[in-house]
Amino acid sequence: MVMQNDRNPMREVGGYIEFEHNRGSLYHDGAIRLNCGRACLEYLVKVYGIQKIWLPLFLCDTVKRRCDDLGVETEWYRIDRDFTVMIPNRIGQDDWLYLVNYYGQLSGDDILRYKERHENIILDNAQAYYELPIPGVPTLYTCRKFLGVPDGAFLYSDHKLDAEPERDRSYDRMGFLLGRFEADASEFYDAYVKNNERFVDEPMKTMSALTENILRGIDHEYIRKARTENWRILHRHLSKYNRLKLKDTESAFAYPLWIENGREFRQKLIGQKIYIPLLWPNVLEDCEKDTTEYQLAENILPIPCDQRYSREDMDWLAEQVTGDIRNR
């Protein structure tokens, strides 16, 4: 049966019932809703007419590839071992500086200091999903690092494109998430990787209705509190082994533990079914071994501290890590 009305002349009525429609907050309710973080960058390039952008060497290579695809000139800058940006003196007045909030370690004051030195900055909060933006600073967030969704990103920008991008669809990307809900991650890891890879060249689109609906059903306050508490438990156990001097952070992405021979240690943990990702392996190919960026990429272990885990889980996890460290 098909019902006609003024709002939707061919709206379906009846048939089987789909997912329930959630009515909660998106958390980033006032932001532009897009399909991935690279789409946020593309949006900013188009709306601000960006011609040249400075990227950190410590970064996923897909950002550079998206800039190349858009015809944006890129230059590189360095960071030091506490993620402080070493802004080049030769950066032009019309150039843009791409800042990454690594592990949520950039404070609001830090960001404002960078903005005082250079007006045109973009803040990448992919690792700081629950940090609210600073007015006047274009800021992007990606959902998949924090939440169980197949796609999705948010962008805060004072300027907007005249036409909204085509809406994405996600129904055929849900398999690895549904499978992971009822079985081990290892059974669906290949499908998870394939889903990530498709966003390398995916065009800019508006966030899918399915992803938006899932986000509206999430208890964001619970997640914020759980990640904050879990990070602090790990920090209490692991800080004495950590070569990073970390600031306290809320709603953390992961706990970054920098130890010697991190690559070898990561493999040992994976053998115990403690899955520690290697973020941005391209850095190991692009940078010399004696550079800070290479050392950060090779030796930082992003220890999970997300909302899936309890205090007891964090105590157990910290004991596994510290036990392995002591036994090396």
C-alpha angles and dihedrals in degrees: 000000000000122000122204124211139153095262097049114009093195104035115156118235124193126002124112122334119255130204113315116263109245120213103191130113124289088211087225091055096150096049131099108262116225138162102250144355094261088056088057090055091047090050091053093047090055100041095045097034092235113194102173133023134183115222130191116246087228096074143100110274092229089078091059090046092053090051090050091050089052094048093246116151113234135202129181132237132188133237129204128233095278091051094257113157116241098208111206116239091224097061109130126238092244095042121106126229117216109210122194118205095216111207089339092290096135112093124207089254090053091054093047090051090054090048091052089055095044124016099204109068134148117203118213107205095173087126094041104051097160097046107107118229127259112241112259095019114106103230132186133198132187121210103205096072092059109024140043099254131119096231142343142128139186129218131193113203134154088217126060134194116250094235125046113233121250113281116255125229124220108177092105093050098060100085098092092047095048090045093048089053091063104025143027121299091235091067092061102029094109091054089049091053091047090052091053092048094055091065093061090081101015111129121240111278139163115264113276119257090236094055092045090051092051091049091053090058096053124106096230095177091056091050093049092052095043094051092046094050094043092051091052093050091053091046091053090054101036109031093093090060095043121103088198118086099217130199117224109265138188129226091007127203092216139323108265109217114186112197134154116273090016094166092058092044091051091057091050091053092047087055086059090052091255100132112209115177126225102227118212102354088183088077089066089057098041101044134059117251093245094057123103091235093056092048092049093049094046101041109032112098111200099214112204114248101158134137095277091074136073131213089264090053091054093049090050093046093049090050091053091050097044091044091055091047093052092047096052 
